[in-house]
């Protein structure tokens, strides 16, 4: 697959009709979902059957799967630390060393 250059104007902006993603959106999971949809009742029945398992790990996994699908997966929180860097000041300091 050869990538053709993207057409841009003199300021670097995309010209009308140009695209950074000429192939469009990737295929969705809809074909897979269509194949699985007729078996949904069997999947649910098996999941419910696993809730009665003697094995605690299997029972817990079934409960998690059930709740993830019924309520949605819990929100994952992340912590981030953002620092800013004044490139202009560093550039000027590099050009004009302080004494």
Secondary structure, 3 states (H helix, E strand, C coil): CCCCCCCECCCCCECCCCCCCCCCCCCCCHHHHHHHHCCHHHHHHHHHHHCCCCCHHHHHHHHHHHHHHHHCCCCCCCCCCCCCCCHHHHHHHHHCCCC
